[in-house]
Amino acid sequence: MIKALIKISILIALFITGVLPAQEKKVYNIHTIAFYNLENLFDTINDPSKFDESSPIMELKTNKGDAYKKKIENMAKVIADIGSEVTNNAPAIIGVSEVENKVVLEDLANNPLLIDKDYGIVHYHSPDARGIDVALLYQKNIFTPVTTSSHELKILDTDTGKRKYTRDQLLVSGYLDGELIHVMVNHWPSRSGGEAKSKNYRIAAAKLSKYLVDSLQVIDPYAKIFIMGDLNDNPNNTSIKRELKTQRNKDKVGFKGIYNPYENFFKDGLGTTAYRDSWSLFDQIMLTKPLLENDYNSYQFYKAGIFNKDYLITPQGTYKGYPFRSWSDGGFSGGFSDHFPVYVYVIKEVPSAFQASPQKGEN
């Protein structure tokens, strides 16, 4: 089992914040848990059962195969990089959205940049009108799923009164290094037609997510739950603040409450996607109270981040400074995604019996 050990900088941070007394040197395992909107990761084969012919890659006149190969390589590069500076590893678990099917996920997991991570895949087909799904990738030697389920979001179009087909919500429960956790992957309805007009769709999505959280907490009030996804709402919007009842201050999270570290990022003007010179922070990872304790005998939240390295940023032109997207002006740009990934680190103290000899990654 891969044990990625926390770097000395994190130990120093823990000393400074008073979590650890300076005279005690402790060693921690650390894992990255992430989410990434892969921006229309479709294959090049027309599926008559869905509206995939409108996907950007299918609209290319030539070189579809080359664009697909580069798109997969770009997504693999980013995933391999998220959190690696601290963990010396790719994410142990990463939720993804805007994927067409399991085939594209298999191509991604088998890319040379990721194949040694031996990623497993949890994927269900959603009834989304565009044919896009959410999914979960996990390193098999770190995380072991025990139950997986897909949950339909049933909403009505405000104009037609007919059902509006959107993404299901994915719930995966399993063992992270032997410790039970639950991961929910979301891609809530978009703001198509305007934020106000589409607001109730995301409120409905939030209610479904809250129902799933409540259901897990009925079984185990101390359930460690990660709620992640492209929510198409900011951390201060009604769907998140009122329906999920999130807190931006860890110390104010009550029993069975939900902490959203991305609310503070948003307050500071940071975002994961940009439109008309305005940043939105639609991509978020939230956590329940049992992940916020100071007892590091089990995995606890350490830190959250937005993965926005320079190579993910448009270097020039009209959209300079925006996420370097894959598809623009009807073609393939060679870029990555119109969203930045987000991630959290979780840490757990290594028992002293395992500290007798030097360990890889320890400074």
N, C-alpha and C positions, 0 to 999 in steps of 0.2 A: 504494500500500500504506500502510495506517495505521501510523504509527510513534508509539506513545504513550511519551513520554519520562519517565524517572523523576524524581520531584520532588526539590527541594533537600534536604528532610528525610532522604531516603534516602541522598543523597550524604554528608550530615553523619554519618549513622549508620555509613556505611562508613569515614569518616575516623576516627571514634571507636573502632571495633573494630579498626582497624589494617589493614583490607583495602586502603585507599588511603592514600598519603602525603598529608598535609594540603596540601602545596604544589601538588599536581596536581588540576586540576579535570577530571573526566571525565564524559561524558554517556552515559546508558544507555537502551536500549529496555527497556520493561517490559510484560509481558502477565500477565493473570490467567487461571489455569486452575482451574476450580471443579467442585463437585458439589452437587446439590440433589435431595432426595427431595420430589417435588411433591405428595405425599399424595393419592392417588386422583384423578389427572387423567383422568377418563373423559368421553366425550361423552354425549349424551342419547338415543342410538339403541341399541336392544336388538340385540345381536349373538347370534343363536341358536347360534353355534359356541363360545361361551364363557359363563362364569357371571357375566357383567357385570351381570345384574339385581340382584345383591347389592351393587353398588357404592353408595356413599352418595348420589350424584346420582340414580340410578335409583329410589332409595327415597323421593325427594321426591314429595309428592302434587301440588304445584303449583309453578309458576315454575322449572321445570328450566332453561329457556333463559336466564333472567335470572341464575340461579346459575352456569351454565356461563360466561356472558360475564364475570361478575365474577371467577370463579376464574381464567380465562385472564388477565384484566387484572392480577390480583394477582401471579400467577406472573411475568408480564412485568415488572412493577414491580421485583420483587426481583432478577431476572436482570440487568436494566438497571443496577441499583445496585451489584451485587457488584464491588468493586475500583475503582469509578469515581472515588473520591476521590483515588486515586493515579495511575491510568492514564488518566483522562479517557475511559474506554471501558468497555463491558460486557466480560465474559469473552471472551477469544479462543476458548476451548474450555470447554464445560460438559457434564459427564455428568449425566444425570437418571435417576430411577427412579420407579416407580409411575405410568407412563403407559399408557394403554390401546392406543393405535395411532398410526400416523403422522399421521392426520388431526388429532388434538389437538396434535401437535407443529407441524404446519403452521399451525394457528390461532394457536399461541403465537408462532411466528417471524414471523407476519404482523401481529401486534398493533402498533398505532402506536408503542408504546414501544420496539419492537425491529426494526421493518421496515427501518430504515436500516442495521442491522448486517448485513443480508443473510446470515442464518444458513443454512448447509446442515444436513442432517439425515442421521444414520446410524441406522437402526432395523431390527431384525429382530423378528418375532413369536416370543415364548417360549411353551413349553408350560405355563406357570404356571397352576395351577388357578383362580386369581382373574382371569386374563386381563391381568395387568400385566407390563410390559416395562421394560427399560432402553434408553437411547438416548444419542446424542451430538449436541450442537449445536456448530457451529463457524463462525466468521466466514470467509467464503470468500476474502477478500483477505489473510488472515493465515495460515490453515492449509489445506493441500491434502491430503486423504486419498489414499493410493495403494492400500492394501489394507484390507479390512474383513472380519471373520468373527465368527460367533456360535458359542459353545461350550456344549454341553449339560452340565448337571450331573445325572448319573444316580445317584439315591440311593433306598433302600428305606425305606418307612414301618416304624418299629420295631414298631408294633402289628399291622399287616395283612400285612407282608411284601411288599406290592405297591409298585410304583414311586410315589415321591412327586414330583409335578410342581412344578417351581420355575423360577426365572428362569435363562435362559442368561447366560453371561458374554460381554461384547462386547469385541472387540479391534480397535482402529483404529490403523493405522500411516500416517504422513504427514509432511509437511514444514511446520514452523512457521517462517515467514520463510526457507524454503529449508533448514532443518535437520531431519533425520530424528528423530522422536520416536514413541513408542508409548503409547497410552492404553487402559487396561483399565477398563471400567465394570461394577461389580458390584452385586447386591442379594442378599446371601446369605440362606439360609432363616431364618425368624423364630424367636422363642423361644416360639411357641405350644406349650402343653403343659408349659412350664417350661424354664428354662435348661439344667438338667442333662439332661433327657430329649431335648432337641433339639441338644445340644452336638455330637454326631457329624455332624450334617448340615452344620454350619458348618466343622467340621474337613475334611469332604469338599470343601466349596467352596474352602477355603484350599489344599488339595492341588491342585485344578484350577488355581487362580490361580498357584500356584508352578510347576506344569508349564508354563503359558504363559510365565511369566517365564524359566524355564530354557530353553525352546525358542527364545526370542528371543536369549538370551545365547549359545546354541550358535552361532547364525548370526553374532552380533556381541557379543563379551564386553563391549563398551563401549556397549551399547544404553541409550538414555535412555528409561526406562519410568516411567509414572505409573500407580499402582494406586489406583483410587478407588471409593468406593461406600458404600452403607448396608450394613454388614457384620453388623449385629445382634449384634455382639460388641464389647467394649471393647478398647482397645489392649493391655491386659495379659492378655487371655484366650489360652488355649492355641492356638486357631486362628491367631492372629496372631503370637504370640511363638514358639511352637514350630514351626508349619508354615511360616510365611513367614520366620521367623528375623529379625524386625525389630529394629532398634536405635533407642533414643531419643536417643542422643548421636551427632551427625554424625561426630565424630572417631573413633568406634569402628566405623563401617561399613566392612566389609572389601570386597575386590574381589568383585564380583557380589552384594554385600550390599544390603539394603533399609533405608532410613531412614524412621521414622515420627514426624514432628514432633508428632503428636497424643497421643503417650504422655505427653509433658510437660504438655500441657493437661489431660489426664485426672488426672494426679498432682496438679495444682493445683486439682482439684475442678470443672473446667469440663465442659460436656457440650453435646450437640446435641439431645437429646430427654429428656423427663422422665416419670417414672411413679411414683406414690405417693411424692411428695416426694423422689425420688432421681434424680440426673442420670446419664444414660448418654452415652457418646461413641461412638455406632455409626457416625457418618459421618466418614470419614477419607480422606486422600490421602497415599499413600506414594510414595517415589522411590528409584530405584537410584543407586548410587555415582557414575556419571558426571555426575549433576546436582548434585554437591556439591563440585566442584572450585573452586579460586580463580582459574582462567583464564577471564576473562569475554569471551574472543573468541568463545565460543559461549554459548548460553543455560544459565544455572545457577540453581538454587534460591536465592531471597532470603529469603522469609518465608512463614509459614503463618498462617492465621487461621480463626476461627469468625465467620460473618457474623450477628451478633445485635443489630442495631439495634433501638431502642425500639419501632418500629412492628410488629416481628415478635414482640413479647412480649405475652402476655395481660395487660391492664391491671388487671383486677379480678376478684373472684369466687373460687370454689374453686380455680381453676387459675391464679391470679395469679402471674406470673413465669415460667410455662411458655411454650413456643412457642405463638403464637396460631394454632391450627389452623383448618382450613376447615370441618370437619364435626364436629358435636357434638350430642348429645341428639336424634339423628335428623333434624337439619336443617343448613342451611348457615349458618355463623356470620358469614360475611363476612371470615373470617381468611385465613391464608396456608397454613401447613403445620405439622404436628406435629414437624417437624425444622427445625433451623437449617442453612443451607448452610455448606459449608466451601470454602476456597480456598487456593491458593498463588500467589505471584508468582515469575516467572522473569525474569531480567535478562541483558542482553547489551550489551557496550560498543559504542558507536557509533564507527567508525573516525574518526580525526582529520580526514580529508579531508572528512567530512560536518559538521564543526563550525565551518566558516569563517563561516557566517552564522547569525543567531538562528533557533531552531527553536521551533515551536509547543509549548507546554507547559513550556518551560524558564524557570526563575525565576532 
